[in-house]
Amino acid sequence: MNEYTRSLGNKLGWQRERDHLYILGETNARIQKAEGRREEAHIGKYTFEPETASRTRSDMVQQNRSRLIHLCQTNNLRIMNTMLKKEKDKLATYAEVGTPLRWPKTRDTHMGMNKSTSS
């Protein structure tokens, strides 16, 4: 766990008692789907291309995913954008600059520099 994650976790402890809590950010974590029963409480079924979850993630993306899942498990949080049903075109949150809006959203056109390293 890095210093940012540790600091955020410490701040969550006192904030939770006060009100609703929303954390927004780009984590570059490629959630894709829950991996095991422990993650199911934190990850919903509405994710971008869950069928590609078996592809190898880069080390950086895997670390980011692990940090986000750990933060959720430690603080009883949920990744809310995975809990809400939406159209497939609304599931991707990033597109390469210059990608035409009419192109179908796939991992190849909407996942940026840290795409999977294997097919």
N, C-alpha and C positions, 0 to 999 in steps of 0.2 A: 504494500500500500504506500502510495507516495504522500508527501506532506500536504498537498492540496486536499486529497481525499480524507486524510486524517483530520485536518482542520475543519472541513465541511461536516464530517461526522460528529465532531465535538459541538459544533454550532447547532446541529440538528437536535441534540439532546434537550437543550433548553427551549428551543423554538417549538417543538412538538407539543409542549404543554399549553401553549398560548393560543394557537389558532390553526387554521388549515395551512398546509405547507406545500408550496409548489417550487420545484427546482427546474430551471430551464437551462438548456445548454446543448452544444454539439459535442458528443463524446467520442465519435468515430469508433463505435463499438460493434457494429454489425450484429445486432441481436439475433435476427433471423428466426429463431424459435427457442423455446425452453429446452435445455439439455438436462433432463432428469426432473424428478418430482420436486426437489428443493427449489428449482427455478420457476416452477409453474405458478407459484403464489405471486411472483413478481413480474412475469412476462405473459402477456395475453397471446391470443392466437392470430392477431391481425398484424402481421409483419411483412416486410418486403422480401419476396422470394424465399420462403422458408425451405423450399425444396432444394435450394443450393447450400444449405447449412453444412453439408458434408464436405464441401470444398475447404481446402486448407486456407486459414486466415494468416495474414502476416503476423509476425511476433508482436508488432506494435498494436495491431487491431485486437489480437487475443488478450494482450495486457489491458487494453482499454475496456474490453468486454468484461474481463475478470474484475476489474476495479468497480465498474458500474454494478455488476451483480452483487459484489461484496457490500457495497454501499447500501443497496436495496435490502439485502438480507440482514445486515447489522441494524438497520434503522426501520425495518418493516415498511419499506416503500414499494411502490409499483411503478412500472414504466407505462404511464397512462396512454401514450399514443399507440401502444400495442393492444390495449384493451378495447378500443373503440373501432367498430366496423366502419370501413370507408372504401371507396372505389379503389381499385388497384392502382390507378394513376395517381392517387393521393398518398400512397404508401412510401414512395421514394422521397427523401428529404434533401437530396443533392443531385445536381446534374453538372456535367462538364460544361465549361463556358463554350458557347457556340452550338450546343446541342439543340436542334430544332424542337420546339414544343410539340409538334405533331408526331415525333418519333415515339415508338412504344418505350415505356420505361422498363429497362432491363438492367441487370448488374453490369453489363458491359458499357452502357451509356450513362449510367447514373450512380456510379460508386466511386469515382474519383481516383486519386493516386494510389490508394491502398487496396486495389482490387485483389482478388484471390490470385495466388501465384500458380495455381493449377486449374485444369479445366474440369 
